């Protein structure tokens, strides 16, 4: 929590305590005039297509739309007049199940009643019509068409918040497509005028952008911006800071946390004091009952899609598979095979079945051999021998190696151990992975 030296003893703000702490923040002298009531913002950015957290490790088991819903409901109960905003980046073209996952993210996020959501280029991966299929309050202040509003003014509890979003023209995908006009304007003067008009109406002005902090300071008209949301930091929120009259917030990516900032303005409407807190969303935050049907429908949809693709794979001629299976390795590597059978790798697919994830392609690829590759794992009925993390998951396809009595090397011959492990033990799925610690558990 950022309160210029104060560390909270509990996870929740209480109104009296918050105001006491706001009063001790240095460098904020209120001007004459009536003091407006405090404003609470709950903010985030860059869900990045992650509808639910990866459950492979405790450290990475943070976030998810269902936990977010639970936390937001609790925050609204404690602070009824809060404003809920997002810098966008909800979707990703690289989401686990592509369009299907993104569709359900839109539906789930729409149920949370956000006040405003900034637009990022990744949100447009499937077009403007796709994201407007769900009732989300998108904002893009320099969008040329009528697909999105240029701003949103929200009034609640005697307070006004005006939300703007600058979609960076320099990073537009159309920049690399000859002859295509940019869907966004590059002139900042119109944005500055609207920001000034909103401040004149007594609104707290919030501007969201994917520019980094330094670039935003030198590029955007911050004299009229009270709160600036800058480019998200990977997973962890950045420290809140103040530049002149502007409070700068940096959300974290992957939807693992929410940010909260309590703001007290002076009589001139400028930020006089503020208090910042980052709220994690661990497994101890229960999934929202209100989204139970939504998640069940999503799980059913990805299972249906998986079964459809499986039938297509079965209908194709698999031909000769390049994979031999762990049993073939045992003939020459018995001690290594014995080490494997006693490891968690040998039961990896069972872990998916226990968590009802045996139909999730994003999980299957690291709990089987060669999934989504020619001759690789399809399902337990057709390719039972390729279930679990086996020798070839790390060392590569080895049928030719086995049939040549070792004369031909496995596909990943020469790879260092770290590289083999890194195929699945990534930052996203295994954030605490340390080769020096993990390798002794399966050394062979």
Secondary structure, 3 states (H helix, E strand, C coil): CECCCCCCCCCCCCHHHHHHHHHCCCCCCCCCCCCCCCEEEEEECCCCCCCCCCCCCCCCCCCCHHHHHHHHHHHHHHCCCCEEEECCCCCCCCCCCCHHHHHHHHHHHHCCCCCEEECCHHHHCCCHHHHCCCCCCEECCCECCCCCECEEEEEECCEEEEEEEECCHHHCHHHHCCCCCCCECCCCHHHHHHHHHHHHCCCEEEEEECCCHHHHHHHCCHHHCCEEEEEEECCCCCCCEEECCEEEEEEECCCCEEEEEEEEECCCCCEEEEEEEEEECCCCCCCCHHHHHHHHHHHHHHHHHHHHHHHHHHHCCCCCCCCCCHHHHHCCCHHHHHHHHCCHHHHHHHHHHHCCCCCCHHHHCCCECCCCCCCCCCCCCCCHHHECCCHHHHHCCCHHHHHCCCCCCCCCCCCCHHHHHCCCCCCCCCCCCCHHHHHHHHCC
